[in-house]
Amino acid sequence: MSVGKLFIVLGVAFIIIGVIWTFIGKLPGDISFKRGNFSFHFPIMTSIVVSIVLSIILFLIGKLK
């Protein structure tokens, strides 16, 4: 695969991830609090879900090769 095709695939993957991320943005289990003009959001559950999904996808890709 050439570098150009790799960048196109990565770009499309990032766009898809960005669209999906807007739908799952704040899952139960994510840490979020506001105090005055300061807000903090740590998406721990979202990170776990994304990690599991990516692990499954990469496992399946590895099995196909």
N, C-alpha and C positions, 0 to 999 in steps of 0.2 A: 504494500500500500504506500502510495507516495505521500509526502508531507502535506500537500494541498488537500488531498482527500481526507487525511487524518484530521486536519483542522476543520473541514466542513462537517465531518461526523461529530467531532467534539462540540462544535458550535450548535448543531442541531440538538445534541444531547443536553447541553446547558439550557437551551430554550425550553425544551420539554421539562427539565427539572424545575426551571423557574415557574412555569405555568402550574405544575403540580404543587410546588411549594406554596403558591398563593391559596390553594384549596385546603392544604393541611397545616397552614401556618401556625395555629395555636391549638395543639392537642391537649387533652387533659394530662397532667403530669409535667407540663412545661412550667418553669418557675418564672413568675412575673410579679413585679410590684412597683408601685408609684409612691413617691414621697415628695411633695412639693412640686418643684419643676424638674425633678429627676425621675426617670423611669428606667427599669432594668428588666430585660427579658432574656432568659436562658432556655432555649428550646431543647431540653434534655430528652423528652419523649419523642419529639420529632426527629432528633438525631439518631435515636435508637431505631426508629422505624426505617429511616433512610439507610442506615447501616445494614439492617437485616435484608432489605430489598436489594441493595447493591451486592451484598454477599451472595444472595441467591442468583442474581443475574450473572455475576462473575463465575460462580460455580458452574452454571449451565454453559457459559461460553467455554470454560475450560474443558468440560466434558465433550463438547462438540469437536474440539481440535484433535 
